[in-house]
Amino acid sequence: MSAFFVNFAQMLDSIGQFVINIAEVLCGYPLFFLLIGGGLYLFLSSGAVSLRRLPAAVAELRRKPDAKAKNGQISSVQALASVVAATVGLGNIAGVAIALVMGGPGAIFWMWVSALVGMATKYHEGVLAIMYKGKDDQGRPQGGPMHIIEQGLGMKWKPLARFFAIAGLFGTMCIMNANQLTEAFMTTFTTPEGIASNDFISGIGGFLGLENVRVYRLLFGCAIAAVVAVVILGGITRIARVATVMVPFMVGLYFLMVLFIIITNIEGVPAVFKSIFTEAFNLRAGFGALAGIAIIGARRAALVNDAGIGTASIMHGASRNNEPVREGLVAMLGPSIDSGLVCTLTAVAILLCGNIDVEGVKGLEVAMQAFSNAIPAGDILLMCIVICFAMSSMFSYSFYGTTCANYLFGTKRGKYYSWVFLASLVIFAIVPIEAAVGACDLFYALMAIPTMIAIVWLSPKVRQATARYFAKKKES
C-alpha cells in the first residue's frame, strides 16, 4: 500500500513538471494575443460595447424575469451570480498575489485592460449562448461553445466542439482552488512543527508511506470534497440558489475589509496607484520586460474572469431568456465585478500592507500576510472569505464540467463526472502550487482556442442582433 502511494506521489510530481513546461510555452504570447488581441478586436468591432452599453447592462439587473420563458433552468441574474461565484474565487486573491510577485504592480494595469476587453468578449459569449442554445439527450436546454460551434459554424466543425469539451473536462476541475485553499488553511491554522508531531497524521503517513505534510493535504482535500458534494450533487438549481446568497455576502464583506485597510493607510494609496501605472509601462528593463509584465497580467486575468474561455456561455446558456442581447448585457458585467472591482481591492491591500519581494511563486500566503499586518486577526477573517470564494467556484465549475461530460458521453454517463470532479479536489490539494498554476493556465488556453475562434467568426451575427435590439428599443 505504501509503495503505491509513494509511486503515485512521484508520478504527480513528474506530470506536474511536464505540465509546467508546456504551459510556459503555450500561455505566453499565444494566449496573450488570443485573449487580449481577440478581445480588443471584439471591443472595437462592437463599437466599444462594454463602455457604451454599460448603463443598459446595469438596467437589465432590475428587469423581472420573463415568466413565459421556459427554455432554461435559471434566470439571467442567477446565471450571472453563478458565473461570478465561479470567477470571484481564489484567482481574485491568490491569482492577484501571484501576478504581483511575478510581474510587480504593473501587472495589475494589464489585468484592468483584460477586464475591459473581457467585458466585450463576455457580451459576445452571452449573446451567442442564447442565439445558439443546444439541448442534451434528455431535451434540456444547454449552452456552451460546443453548441455555439455546432450550430453557428456548422456540423463540419464538430471536432472543434469536441476539442473544447475535452479540454473543459480538465480545465473546470478547480485545480487552483483546491490547492490554494489547502495551502491557506495549513498556513493559517497549523505549523510545520504541529503537523510533524501530530500522532494521528504520523500514523496515517506511516501506513501510506507519505510525509506528514502530504497526509495533511490529503485529509483536507477529502474534507473539501465532502462539503462540495452536498451542493453539487443537487444540480444546477441548488448551485444557483447557493450562489445568489454567497456572492453578495462574500464580495460585500471583502469590500469592507479592504475599505478598512485603505482608510487606515490612506496616505499610501496615491503611491500604490502611481506604481501600478508607472510599472505597467516601465521600459527601464527593456521591451522584453514590459511584454513579460503585460503577459503575466493577462495570463492571471484569464484565470480570474474567464472571458474568452467559454465557461460563461455554459452557464448563460442555462438561462431562461429568449432575447440574446439581454443575456449578453447581463453577462458582460462579470469581468467588471471580478477583474475590475475585486482584483483591484486585493491589489491595493497587498501593495499597502504586504510584501511582494519574495522568492518563488507565492500566492495566497502573500495576501494572508498583508491582511494579517493590516487588521487584527486579518488572516483569520480573510480565511473565511477564502473559504467562501473557493467553495463558490467549485460549485459552479462542477456544472461546467458536467455539461461538457453530458455533451461528450450523454447524460446517463455524464452524471458520473461529478464524482470524478470530487476526486480531483483531493488530488489537486496535494500537488505543488507551481504545478497547479501551470495546469490551470494550460487547460484554460486549450479551452480558449476553440472559444475565441467561434466568437470572432460569429461576431458579425452579434453586431446584427445588437443593432436590431437597440433600434427596436429606440422605437418603443
Disulfide bonds with the S-S distance in Angstrom:
none
